Amino acid sequence: MSQTLNASTLLAVPLAPLAGSLLAGVLGTTFGGNRIGRGLSHTFTILGVAVAFVISAMTMWSVGHDGARFNQTIYEWMVVGGLKMEIGFLIDGLTAMMMCVVTFVSLMVHIYTIGYMEEDEGYNRFFAYISLFTFSMLMLVMSNNFLQLFFGWEAVGLVSYLLIGFWYNKPSAIFANLKAFLVNRVGDFGFILGIGLIAAFAGTLSYAETFAKAGELAKLGFPGTNWMLVTVICICLFIGAMGKSAQFPLHVWLPDSMEGPTPISALIHAATMVTAGIFMVARMSPLFELSDVALSFVITIGAITALFMGFLGIIQNDIKRVVAYSTLSQLGYMTVALGASAYSVAVFHLMTHAFFKALLFLAAGSVIMGMHHNQDIRWMGGVRKYMPITWITSLLGSLALIGTPLFAGFYSKDSIIEAVHASHVPGAGFAYLAVTAGVFITAFYSFRMYFLVFHGKERFDQIPAHEHDPSEEPDPHHHQDEHYTPHESPWVVTAPLLLLAFPSVVIGFLTIDPMLFGNLLKDAIVVDGDKHPAMSVLRQEFHGPLQMALHGVTTLPFWLALAGVVAAWYMYLVNPAVPAAIRRMFQPVYTLLENKYYFDWFNENVLARAARGLGVGLWKGGDQAVIDGAMVNGSARSVNWFAGVVRWVQTGYIYHYAFAMIIGVFVLMTWFVWLNK
């Protein structure tokens, strides 16, 4: 690929997965669930995503090595006044990185799905959905304008709704996908308001034209208030990110998304939907840099999410939900970095996190397959010797997640902590405490899961968790009627685990310099170094990835992570009575965590009930009483009454009409005489 990127070649990146999705859907309908239909479905979708990945990798090389850039309109849809509505691509370092991450993780998930969904009746439909999901995310990240951004934004929301509720005969899945859809509508309302304000005051939907007018927007006030217009725009945009990237208090949908099949959990949580909000804020850095109020709002929300969602991961027993709450917490870390004006650090953590989080989700799915679809970690144990590939890849993913030096997560997570420490944005002090404490919490819940699943005594021949009192220790006196032995997953499952394990270990070491301190993201992200010195401080303290790792073992985050691992080892392998004792001592806290801070209760019993009450009031008071009662039926009654009055005059006798005419003439003559006086 030359230094000048080709529009037709770039267009193939999103269209190849779209073509695979359409073919899978059509062939799945034509051939049904037989082997031919299944083979064609996964072949076409995997081929489409593979083509997208190869072109994305070539684009990344051209952008990073040759300095190639692309910002052109591909298709002009319509012009309304002076407002152009177009489809176009903006390819720079940020976009190229996202293209590679999305397509690579999606490719791994596609291959993995062959094994995981092998026995599912909706095999063809699932492949069509995940390929469509990839197309939607690629359209979002490649966009050069807000209209296409919003299209991709809503498309990933729609396909996530279809995938979370993929098992549509399962009531909990239908509840979860509706919950995700409704919560995201709240965020999307703010998002479209932000886009509307940009269109109204900047007069354009183009990124480049909007950023060129950013200085003018910063001088304007929001009509009727003393707020800065750019502050209102940025907060509205970030509310959209709060929904998509599951930030407090719009986080409630993400844990429930575990009701979907495991492959889509990996795709949503690692590379597509939840990263959209982080990417969008980084792309909008020229606007966010103009408002410290917006940045303070961002960093505070991120800190709350990073800390308090991590606490919830400690008490989860479903293997997928532990990883889901880990995603919530790590998204909080990325958001904190955005609020500290360390946008490149945020997208760096987005990239590293995508690999090891996809690895952890797919490894969790492998465990579920090997454990005959048991998902409760309390009923596992000793799985290491039965599933060696799943074990080692899970260990590598966990070490990356907790920020072990030399692993991918170390470079991005420690950079976030240092950037927040150097930030002067209001709320940075609280954020620093939150992300530092979160290191211990992350290590504790990650290795709690790891030790309970892969080490210790075997507990998978005992009663399932839902038939037993949900305490920390299973009852050893109850056993299942049917015993089973765990088994390693087939190669289509383990191969993606190995391929994801490699970048989970080395990608941070290899890319920290070009991503944070090189030219890769330089023209994609704008930072005011005088007001926000975080990146300058990181640049001064960075002396190479190896030196950073060696220094990392002397820092507080490393020892907090080590303490979390040791605490989990002692509590769940050495002395398993400790967790139950702690739970008895702090039962109110445990109850609070078990009820997820009562957010679901509040949403259902306060917000939803208030909405239903308002709806009933408008229905009975507005629709029935005013519209039907007063306007529609009322006008009919008025006409009926008037007709009844007129009916007394219309007697049918001629002399009555003659008398009325004489009286009328007399009245008119009297009126004329009175007027002429």
N, C-alpha and C positions, 0 to 999 in steps of 0.2 A: 504494500500500500504506500503510495507516495505521500509527500508532505501535505498535499491538498487532498482532503478526504472526499470520496465520491458519494454523492447523494443516493444513487441507486444502490450502492453497496450498503450504505447505512440503513436504507429503507428495508433491506432484507433482514436486519436484526430483529425488529419487532414482528415483521410479517411471516418469518419462518415458523415461529411458535404458533402464530395465529392459523397458518395453513395446516400445521399439524393438529391443532385443536379441531378445526373444521372437518378434516379427514377422519379423525378419531370418532367424532360425533356421528358423521354420516356412515362410516363403515361399521361403527358399533350398532347403529340402528339396522343397517342392511344385513349384517351377519349375526346379529344377536350376541349371545354370550359364548359362542363356540370358539374353538382354538384359533381358527382362521381370523375371526374378528378381533380377538384379543391380540394376536400377534401383529396384525396390521395396525391396530390402535397404538400399541406401545412403540412399534417401529417408527411410525410417522411422527409421533410426538417427540420421541427421543432424537430422531434425526433433525427435526426442526430446531430443537433447543441446542443440539450440538452445532448446527450451522451458525446459530446466533452466538454461541460461545466462541467459536473459531474467529468469526468476524470481529467480535468484541475484543478478543485477545490481540488481533492484528491492529485494531484501532488503538488499543492501549499502548502498543509498541510505537505506533506512529506518533501518538500524542506525547508519550514520555521521552522517546528517543529523538524524534525528528522535530518536535515542537509543533506538530500539525494541529490546526483548529478548524472548526466548522460552525457556522451560524447562518443558516439560510431557511427561507420558506420553501416547503415542499409542495404545499397546495393551499390556495386561497379559497376559503369556503364562502365568505360573504363580507361585504363592507356595509356597516350601518353608520351613516354619517361619516365621521372620520375614523371610526373604530374598526380596525381590521381584525377579522376572525380567521385564523390561519392554522395550518399544521406545519410545524417546522422543527428542526433539530438544532440543538446547541451541544457541540461536542468539545469538551475541554477535559482537563485532568479529573475533575470531580465526576463528570458524566461517564468517562471511560472507565474509571474505577468501579462505579456503580454497575455499569453494564457487565463487567467481568464477574463481579460478585453475584449478581442476580442470575446470570446464565450458568455459571459454574455450579452454584448451590442447587439451582433448579435441575440441572443435568443429573447431579447426584441423586436428587429426590426422585426424578423420573426412573432412573435405573433401579433404585431401592424399591420403588412401588411395584415393580414386576413381582418381587418376592412377597412383599407385605400384603398386597391386595389380591394375591393369587386365587383365593377361594371366594372372593367377593363378587356378588352378582352385578354390581355396578362398575366393574373393572374398566370398561370402555368409557363410560361417562366420567369416571374419575380422571383418566388420562386427558380427556378433552378439557375438563375443568382446570387442571393444574397447568396445562399448556396455555390456556386462555389467561390464567393468572399471571404467567410469565410475560405474555404479550402486554397486559395492562400495566405491569410495573415498568416494563421497558419504555412504553409510551410516556409514562410519567417522568422517568429520569432523563429521557432524551429530549424532552420538550424545551422549546425556546420561548414559550409564551404561556400566559396564565390560563387561556382557554383549554389548551391541550393538557396542561398540568391538571386542571380540574376534571377533564375527561378521564385521565389515568387514575386520578384520586378516587373518583366515584366508581370506576370500573373495578379497581382492586377491592373496594368495599362490597360491590355486588357479588363478585366471584367468591370472596371470603364468606359471604352469606350462604352461597350455594355449597361451599365446601365444608363449613362448620356443621351445616345441617345435611351433610351428604347422606347419612343414614336417617332418612326422613320418617321412618317408622319408629324411631326412638324418640320419645317425648322430650327427654333431656336435651337432645341434639337440636330439636326444633326450638326449644326455649332458648338455648344458647345462641343460635344463629339470629333469632329475632332480637335478643338482647344486644348482640354485637351491632346489628343493623341500626337499632334505635339509638344506642349510645353514640354511635358514629354520626348519626344525623344531628345530634346536638353540636358536636365539634364542627361538622361540615357547615352548619348554619353560620358559625363565626367565620369560617374559612371563606365562604362565598361573600360575606359582608366585607371582608378585607379586600378581596378581589374587586368587588363593586366599588369600593372607595378609591382603589387605584385607577380603575377605569374612569371614574367620575372626575377625579382631580388631576390625574396624569394624562388622561385622554388616550391611553394606549393599553394594550394587553401584552406587549412585547417586553421581555425581560430587559433587553439592552436599552430600550427607550425609557423604560421606567427607572432604571438605575441612573441613566443620564439626567433625569429630572429629580433625583433623590434630594439634592440640595434645595430645590424649590419646594418640595413637599415638606422639608424640615422647617421651612419658614412659615408654613400655614398652620392655623389653628383649626381644631375641629369645630364646625359651626355651632354656635350657641353655648360653647364651653370655653374654658381656658386651657384645655388639653392640647397638646401638640398632635396634629393630624397623623404624623408618622408613628407616634406612639399608639394611637388607636388602630392604625392599619396593622402594625406589628403584633399587637395583642390579639386582634381578630384572627390573623393568620396563625398565630401560635395556638389559639383555641382549636383550630383545625388539627394542628399537630398533636395536641393533647388527646384528641379522639383517636386518630390513626396510630400514634405511638404510645397510646395507653398510659397517659400521665394522670396523676391524681388531679381531680376526682373522677375523671373519665376512664379510669383503668379497669373498671369492674367487668368489662366484657372479656378481657384477655384470658384469665384463668378458665372461664367457661368454654373458651374455644377449644379446649382439650377434648370436647365431645366429638370433634371431627377425627378422622383417621390420622394416625401418627405422621405420615409423610406430609400432610398439609400443615400439621402443627410445626414441623421443621421449616417449611417454606414460609409460613406466615411470620414465625418468630425470628427467623434468621436473616432472610434476604429480601422479603417483599413488603408486606403491608406495614408492619410496625416500624420499618426503617424509613418509610416515606416521609413521616413528619420530621425526622432528624435531617434527612436530605433536604427537605424544603426549606427549613430554617437556615441551613448552611448556604443554600443557593441564594437566599434572601439576605445574606450578610450585609450588602450595601445599605439596606433599609434598617436592619436591627442595630447597626453600629451608630445610628443617629439618635437612638433613644435608650438612655440608661434605665429609664423606668421599665421599658419592655424587657431589657436584659435582666433586671432585678427580678421581675416577675417570672421569667424563664428559669433563672438559677434557683429560685425558691421552690417552684413547683418540682423541678428536677431533684432537688435535695430531699424533699418530702417523699417522693416516689422511691428514690434510691434506698433510703433508710427504712421506711415503714413497710414497703413491700418485701424487703429482705427479711424482716421479722416473720412475715407470714410463711416464708419458705421453710422456716424451722419446724413448724408443726404439721406440715403436709405429709401424708402417707402414700398418696398416689404418685408413682414415679414421674408421670408426665407433669403433674401439677407442681412438683418441686422445681422442675426445669422451667415451667411457665413463670413462676414467681421469680426465679432467677432472671428471666428475660425482663420482667417488669423493673427489677432493681437495676439491671445493666442499662436499660433505656433511660432510667433516671440519671445514671452516670453520664451518658451521652448528652442529655439535656443540660446537666450542670455545666459541662464543657461549653455548650453553646452559649449559656448565660454568662460565662466567663470570657466571652469573645475568643475562645480557643476553638473555632469552628473546624479547623483542620484536625485537631485532636479528636473532636467528636466523631468526624467521619472516619478517622483512623480506627477508633474503637468500634465504630459501626462495621468496618471491614473485618477486623480481627474477630470480633464477636460473631459475625455471620458464620465463620468457619467452625469455631468450636461449639457454638450453640446448635448449629445444624448437626454436628457430630454427636452432641449429647442427646438431642431429640431422636435421631435415628438409632443411636445405641439403646436408648430407652425402648424404642419400638422393637429392636432386636431382642432385648430382654423379655418384653411382653410376649413375643412370638415363642421364645424358648421356654417361657414359664406357662405356656398354654393359656395365654391371655389373662394371667393374673397381673394386676398393676399395683398391688399393695406391697410396699417395700418391707413391711413387718413380716410378711409371709414368704420371704425369699431367704437369702443367706447362703454362703458357700457356693455361689454360682460360678465363681472364677474357674474352677477346674472343669466345668461342663461347657463354658463358653469363653475360651481363651482370647479369641479375636475381639469379641465384644468387651471383654474385661480390659484388655490393654488399651483399646481405643477410648473407652470410657475414662480410664485413668488419665490418659493424655489430655482429653477434653476437660476433665475436672482440674487438672494442674494448670491448664491455660486459663480457665475461668477464674481461678483464685489469684492469678497474677504471679505465678512462680517465675523467678528470673530465668531469662532466655526463652521462655514460652511467649506466644503471641500476645496473650492477655496482659502480660507484665508490662510491655512497652506502652500499650495504649492506656491501661488503667493507671499506672504510675504517672504518666504524662497528664492525665486528667487531674489527679490529686495535686500535682505540682502547679498546674495551671490555675486551679481554684485557689491555692494558697497564695499565689502571686496576684490574684485579681483584686481590684478595688471596687467592684460593683457592689452596691448594697445587698446584703444577704449572703455574700461570699463567705463570711465567717461561719455562719450556720451550715452552709453547703460543705465547707471543709471538714467540719466535725462529722457531718452525715456520711460523706464518702469515705472518710477514714474509718469510722466505726463500721461502715458497711463491708470493709475488707474482712474483718473478723467474722461477721455474720455470714458473708458469702462462703468463706472457707468452711464454716461450721455446717451449714445446711448441705453444701455440696458433698462433703466427705461423710456426713451422716448418711446420706443416700448411698454413697459409694460403699461404705463399710457394711451397711445393712443388706445391700444387694449382693456383693461379691465376696464378703468375708464372714467369719463367724460360723455359728452352727447352722445347719440346714433346717429351715422352717417351712419349706414349701409342701410338706406332707400334712400340714395342720389345717385347721378349719379356716375358711375364708374370712377375711376381716369383717365383712358385712353381717356375718352370723355371730359376731363376738363383740363384747363390750370394747369400744375403741380406746384402749389404753396403750401405753408404750410397749408393754410386753404381751405377746399372745399367750393364750391359755394352753399349756403343754398337754393338758389332759383330753383335748378334743382333736380329733383327726378326721380327715376326709375319708369318704368311702372309697374313692378312687385315687391311687397314688400315681405319681408321674415323675419322670426324670427330665430335668432341663436338657436342652440340646442346642448346639450351635446353629445359627441361621445359615441359609444357603448363600452361595457366593454373590448373587445379585444384591444381597443385603450387606454382606461383610465387605465387598469391594468398595462401595461408596464410603464405608466407615474408614477404611485404610486411606483412601484418597483424600478424605477430609482431615484425617489425623495429621497428615504431612504439613499442610498450611497452618493448622492449629499450633504446631510447634515452631515453624520457622518464619512465617510470613511477617511477624512483627520485627524480627531481627533484620530481615531483608529490606523492609519498606519504610521503616521509621524515618530515615534520613531524607529520602525524596519526598515523602508525604508531608512531613512537618517542617522541614528546613530547606527543601529543594524548591524547584520551580514547577512541580507537577500541579499544585493547587494554587499557585501564586496569583494567576489571573482569574481564578474561579471564586476566590474568597477575598473579601475586603476587610481589613482590620485597621482601626485607628490606633496605631502603636503608642501615641502620646496619652490617649485617654485610657486605653486598655493594654497594659504592659505584659499580660500573661505569656504571649508567644515570644516576646523579646527575652523574658527571663528564661524560658525553656531553651531558647537558642543559645544563650550564654552558658547555661549549665550542661549542655549536651556535648559530649566528647567522643561519641561513637557508641554503637549498640552494645559492644562487649564491655566497655567501661561502665555503661549505664547498668548492665546486669550485675557486674562485680560490685558496684556501689549499692545496688538494690538490696543486697543481703545485709547491709548495715542500717537500713532505714526502718522506720516504724511500721509501714504497711507490710513489709516482709514478716516481721515478728508477730504482727497481729494475725496474718494469714496462717503462720505456723502454729500460733496458739489455737486458732480455730480448728485446724486439722487435729492437733493433739487432744483438744477437748472432745471432739467427735469420736476419736479413737478410744479414749478412756471411757466415755459415757455409753458407747454402743458396742464395744468389744470387750473391754477389761471389766467394767462394772456396770452391767445393764440395768441395775436397780436404781441408778442415779436419776435418769430421766423421769421415772415414775415418781420418785421422791420430790424432785423439783416441781413436777406438775402439781402434786398435792399441796406444796408450800405456796405456789403462786397460781392457784386455781382461777381466781378472777382474771388474771392476765391471760391465762391460757384460754379461758372462755371468750375474752375479747378477741384474741387472735383467731380462735376457731370460728368465730362469727364474722371474721374479716372486717373488724372495726365497725360492724353493723351498717356498712354502706348499702348492702343489698336490702337490708331491712328498711333503712331510711328511704331508699329509692322506691321500694314497693309500697310501703305504708304511708309515706308522706308525699313524695312527689307524684307517684302514680295515682294514689288515692285523690290527691288534690286535682290532678288532671282529669280524673274520672268525674269528680264532683263538679268541676268547671264545665265539663262536657254535658253532664246531666242538667246543670243549671241553664246552659245555653240551649239545650234541646227543649227542655220543658218551658223555660221562661222566654227564650228567644224564638225558637222554631214553633213550638206548639202555641204559646200564648200570644206572641206578637205577630209572627208571620202568618201562621195558620189561623190563629184565633182572631186577631184584630184586622189584619190586612186582607187575607184571602176570604175566610169565612165571614169576617166583619163586613167587608164590602158587599158580600152576597146578602147578608142580613139587612144591610141598609137599602139595597135595591129592592129587596122583598118588602120591607116596610113602606118604602115610597110607593111601590106598586100597589100595596094595600090601600094607601091613602087615595091614590089616583083612581083606584077601582070604585070608590064611593062616588066620584064625580061622573064617571062613565056609566050612566044608567041605561042608555039606549032609547030614551024618550026624546022626541023632537022638541017638545015645548020646553023641556029642561035646557036643551042647548040654546034655543031661541032666547030664553030668559037670561042665560049666562051671557049671550052676545049683547043683549040690551044693557045689562048691567055694565059690561065691559065698555061699551060705547059711552055710557053715562060717566064712567070713571075717567075715560080719556078726555071728554069734553070739559069736565070739571078741572082736570089737570091743566089743560090748555088755557082755560079762563084764568086760572090762578097764576100761570106763568106770565100772562099778558097784562096783569095789573101793575 
